[in-house]
Amino acid sequence: MGAIIAKEEYFDEPTCEHNNVAKDKKACKTAVPGSSTGGCALDGAYIVLSPIKDALNVVHAPINCLGNSYSQRTSVADKSEDYYMYGFTTAINENDLIFGSEGKLKQGIIYAYDRFKPKGIFIYNTCVPALTGEDIEGVSKELTERLEIPVVPILSQGFSGNKNLGNKIAGDALFTHIIGESEPDDIDLLSNYNVNLIGEYNIRGELFLIKKALKSVGVNVLSTITGDSTIGEIMYSHKAGLNVVVCSKALVYLARKMKEKFGIPYIEGSFFGMSSTNKSIMDIVNSIGDHELIANAKKYVKVRTKNTEENIYEYKRFLAGKKVLLYTGGVKSWSLISALNDLGLRVIATGVKKSTDEDKLRIKEFDENGNIIMLDNGNPINLIKIARENEADIMLAGGRNQYTAIKSLIPFLDVNQERLNPYTSYEGMEFLAKRIYFEIKNPLFKLLRKTNINL
């Protein structure tokens, strides 16, 4: 049963404010076992690990489990050797339930290794093999010795919990099997100016924009967990001087574990919006503590803020006071509010179905007038009702809500992982301003409203 039940410590996170005051130390557990609405543990684990570009991800499950995760991310890598867009599954069937599927799993992994020669392999356990008692950990250990690469078991069976729990499970797997397993070859990497970015998955190349900004002030990103990363980079991530948890509260767990074992301090930050980007850069350099570095960062932030303000001036003048219905998940429920505030937009409501208590506190911090509605129920009828009652000018949400918005004659912009542009750092701020501007300015919606055409 040890492989089926999630670790108790996943539900007891001492760095969470609400966990410290809760009578029940399992306050962090919000999952309903058996429910995968909004993403199960498999989905959360796959999201964390799939961007590693020289590792294969094998989902040990009926084939439709892979369909919940594969090709749903728009992570980007800068080399041709990446495998993050490949999906591998053992496609368990009825015969496997009766006769077992460990042999099938081994055979499939050996075949994939011989063809692709990856530097690591992640095996995801799912509900069916977990219930039938497949020894995923035993298979992983055997293949690690045989293939001489890390073959890591990910105990991500969906009934364990939700997507946030899956994030923690993946982070724990990296901590247990990968991090600290090697040293960097380049001695110059061992600098106090090195940081790790934890929880940044390089959606549409957003990591590249963040690294560009940090490099400009003299900070090197040693390793990213996990956007555009390699197994080798993650192995020596324990040599960083600071961990920066980027918009991913579930992976605070990993940052805390690295602090306990390797003594690496950590901070949290967001690069959505100019104000948050400026704050995160200054928080990083202040945590490092070098006076010259801090001075460089202040100059850089001042110049980039001025340039960005000039570039978005016309967009911002038009967008000032426009109303936004924001329905997205987790940390984006507050981090995007910061970016929208920078553009002078008014957020009338934000989705909190996948948000933690701390995410909700952050929303209140950015809600100057206390008027933002927190939406637990994001069904189409409720979204349309909120949008119309508050006269929303645009809906920012995930792709599944696109046609709800368009049929209701409300301009729409996808801000989830399927989005078309990067929205982090200074360049991302410009992309966001431009996209919202053109969506609201689209003459089609005005024409349809005028002629009373209902789609």
N, C-alpha and C positions, 0 to 999 in steps of 0.2 A: 504493500500500500504506500510505501514511501515515495514511489515514483508518481503516484497519482495525486497525493495531497500537496498543495503548495506550502512553502515554508511559512511558518507563523510570522517570521520577521518581515515578510512582505507586507503584512497588514499593520505593523507597528513601526511607524517612521518617526523617530524622536525629533526630527527637524521640522515636522509639520506642526504648526501652532495649534490646530484643532485637535491633534492627536495628544498633545501634552495635557490638555484640560479635559479630555474625554474620560468618562468613567469606564467605558469599554475600550480597551486598547486596540480593538479591531475596528475602530472608527474609520480607518482608511479603506476598509473593504466595502465597496459599493455594489459589487457584482451580485447578480441573481443567478446561481448555478443553473445551467440548462438554457439560458437565454444568451443569444449571440447578437441581439439587436444593438447596432452601433459598433460592432466589432468584439470578437471574443479574444481570449488570451493568445490564440494562434495568430490572429491578425496583428495584435500589438507587438508580439515577438518578431514577426516577419518584417514589420515596418522598420524596426530597429536594426536588424541584421542584414537585410537584403541589399542595402547600398554598398556594403563592403565589396570592392570590385574584383578581388581575386579569390573569392570564396563562393562555393556552391551551396544552394539552399535546397534541401530535399525534404519535402513534406510527406511524412508517412501517414497516408490517409486515403479514404475514397477520393476520387479525382475532383469532385466538386469542392472540397475544402480548399484546394489550391486556387480555385476560381475566385474565392473570397479575397485573395491577396494579390495574386500574380498580375502584373501589368497595371496595377492601380496607382503606382507611384511614378513621379516624374523626376526621380533623382538623376543627377548628371555626373558623369565621370570624365576625366580629361585624358584617358588612355584607351586604346583599342582592346586591351586585354580583359576588360571588365566582363563579369557574368551576371550583373545585377538584374538584367532584363530576362534572364533565363528562368523558367519555372520547371522544377523537377518534382515528380510525385510517384509514389509506388503504386497508386491506383488500386488500393485494396478492394477486393471483391468478396463475394459470398464464400468461395472456396478458401480464401485466406482466413476468413473468420473461423472456419472449421479446422483447417490443417495448420494454421499459423503462417506468419509472413516474415519472420526474421530472415530466412534464407533469401527471400525475394528482395528484402531491403539490402542485404549485403551484396547480392549480385548486381543490383541496380547502382549502388554507390561505386563499386569497383569498375563497372562499365563507364560511369560518368567520369571517374577519376582518370581512367586510361585515355579517354577522349579529350578532356579539357585540361588535365594536369593543374588543378587548382592548388592554392596554398593552404586551404582549409575547407572544411565541409561542416555545415550545420544540419543536424537531423531533428526535425520538428515532430514531437509526439503529438497525437491528436486524440479525440475522444474514443474512437473505435479501438485502436491498439492499446490505449491505456486501460480500457475496460476488459479487454481480453488478456491483458498481462504480458504484452510483448516487452522483452528486455532491451529497451533502447540504449540504456547506459552500458550494458554488456557489449552490445554490437559496436557502440562508439569506441569503447576501450580496445576491443579487438582490432578494429580497422585503423585506429590511431597507430598501433604498433606495426601493423602490416603495411600501411601506406606511408608511414613516417611523416604525417602531417596531422595537425589537430582535427580530429573528428569529434564534434561537440554535440552532446545531447541537449535538446531544448525541450523541457517538459511543459509544453504549451497547450495541453489538452483544453479544449474550449470550455468544458464544464468547470474548470478551476476558477474562472472569473472573466473579467472584461479586458478591454484593450490596455488600460493602464497597468493592470497586473501583468499582462504579456510583456509590456515594456520593461517592467522590473525583472521578470524572469530572464529576458534576453540580456539585460545589463548584468545580472548575477552570473550568467553563463560566461560572459566575456571576462568578468572579474575572476572567476574560478579557473577558467581554462586558458585564457589568452593573455590578459594583462600581466606584465612583469615577467614574461617568459623569454625575453631577449633584451639585448642592449643595442643602442644605435651604433652603426659603424662609424658615422661621422662624429668625431669628438666635439665639433663646433655646435652640434645640436644641444649639448649639455650646457644650456645658458639659463640664467634666471629670468630671461625675457620670453621663455617658452610657455605656451599655454595649450591646454586641450579644450576643444569645444565639444561639450557633451549634449546630445539631443539635437544636433543640427544634421539634417539628412540631405542637404544640397538640392532641395526642390527647385527645379528650373535654374540651377546654378547659383542659388542664393549664397551658398558657402563662399564661392569665388569673390563675391562682392564684400563679404565680411572680412575675408582674409586680405583683400586688397586694402581695406581701410586700416586694419591692424598693422599690416606691413608698413604702411605709410607713416605710422607713428613709432615704428621700431619694435613691434611685438610679433614674434613668430608663432604660428600655429603648428605645434609639434605633431599633434594627432587629432583627428576628428572622429567622434563616435556618434555616427558612423559615415557621414557623407563623404564621398570621394576618397575613402580610406582603403588601406590594405591590411591584411593580417599582420604583416611585419610592423607597420606603424602603430597599430593598437598594442602589439606586444611590448613596445618600448614606451608606451604612453605614461608609464609610471615615473619617467624621468622629467616630466613637466614641472614647472614651478608653481602652476596655478591651474585649477580646473574651472571652466566657465560653463555652467549649466544654462543652455540656451533654450528658453521657451519649452521646457519639457519636465514638468514637475515630477513625473514618475521616475526619472533618472537621477533625481537628487539622491536616491538610494545608492546608486553606483558611486556618485561623488563622495558620499559619506563613507562608503566602504573603502575607497581609495585613500581618503584622509586617515582612516583608522589604521590601515596597513602600511601606507607609504608616506604618510605625513604631508600629503598635498592639500593645501587649503583650497576652498572653493567658494565661488560667488555665483549668484544668479543674474541673468541679464536677458535683454531682448533687443533685437536689431530691427524690429518693425517700427517704422516711423523715425523721423529725424531726432526728436527729443529723446527717445529711448536709445537710439544709436549713440548719440552724444554721451548720454549717461553711462551706457555700458562701456564705451571706450575709456571714459575717465575712471570708472570703477575698477577696470582692469589695471590701468597704469598706477592708480593710487594703491591698489593691492600689492603690486610689484614694489612700489616705493622708491623708484629711482627718480631723483629730482630732474635730471635732464630729460628723461622719458616723459615725465609729467608735463614739462614745459613744451616739448615737441607736440604732445597730444593736445594741449590747449590751443596752440597755434593752428594745428590741423583742423580741429573741430570748428574753430572760428571761421576759417577760410571755407571749409566745405559747407557749413551752414549758410554762409552768405551766398555762395554759388548756387546751392540748391534752392534757396528762397528765390533767387533771381530766375532760375529755370522754371519754377512752378508758379510764378507770380500770376500769370493770366489764368491758369487753371484754378488757382486758389481763390482769386477774386470772384470767379463764377460760382465756385462750389460753396462759398461761405454761407452758412445758414441752411444748406440743403440737408434733408433728413435721410438717415440711413437705417435700414433694418438689417442688422448683422446676425446671421444664424450660421455659426460654425462651431467647431468643437474645441474642448480643452483650453489651452493657454491662448489660442487665437481669439477666444471670447473677450479677453482683455488686452492682449498685445496689439491687436488691430485697432482697438478703440484709441490707443495712443496715436497711431498713425493717422486715423481719421480726424482726431482732434487737431493734429498739426495742420490739416488741410482746411480747418474751419468748419468741418461737417458736424452735424448733430446726430449722435447715435440715439435712436428712440428705443431700441430693444436689442438684446444679444442673447444667443442661445447658451444655456448652462447645463445641458443634459449630461455632457461628458466632463464638466468642470469640477475641480476640487473645491473645498471650502476656501482655500487660499486664493484660487482663481477668482472666486466671487468677491473676496476682499479687495483684490486688485481692481476689479470692475468698479467697486465703490470709490476707490482712490481716484480713478480717472473720470468718475461721474460727478462733475462739479456741482450740478444742481440737484442731484439725487433723483433724476427723472427716468433713468434707463430701466426699462422693463427686463427682468430676467426670465427667459423663456425655457421652461422644462419641456413643454409640449410643442414640438415643431412640425405637427402634421399640417398639410397644405391648407386646410380650412382655417386653422388658427393663425398661420402666417399671413394669409390674405386678410383676415379680419384685423390683425394688428396693423398691417401695412395701410389698409384703407382708413381705419379709425384715426391713425396718426399722420395720414397724408405723406407716406414715405415717398421720397423721390427715387430711391434705388434700393434694391435688395442685394446684399453681399452674402453669399452662401456657397454650399457645395453644389456640384453638378446635378444632383438628384432634384434640387429645387428650381432648376433653370426653367422648366416648362410651366411650373406653378406660377412663377413670376411673370413670364411672357404672356401666358394666357390671361393673366389679370392685368395686363398692360402696364406692368411695373418694370422699368429697366433693371437689368441683372448683370452681376459680375461674379464669376467663379473665383473664390479665394481659397479653396481647398487644394489638396495635393495635385489635382488635375489642372491647376491654373496654367495659363499660357506664359506668364511673365514672372520674374523674380520680384519680390516686394520688400526685400530687406535692404538695409543700409541706405546710402544717399541716392544711388542710382535707382534702387527699388522704390524709393519714395516718389521719384519722378515718374516711373512706370505706373504706379498706383494712381497718382494724380491724373495722369493722361488717360488711363483706361476708364476711370470713373467719369471724367469729364465727357469723353466721347459717348459713353453709354447713356448718360443723362441727356446729352445734346442730340441723340439719335432722333431725327424728325419723325420716324415711323410711329413712335408711341403717341406723340402729340397729334398726328394725323388720325390715328385710330380712335383716340379719345374724342376728337372733334366730331368724327362721323358716327360715333356710337357703334363701332363695329366690335362685336364680341367674338373672340377666337374660340 
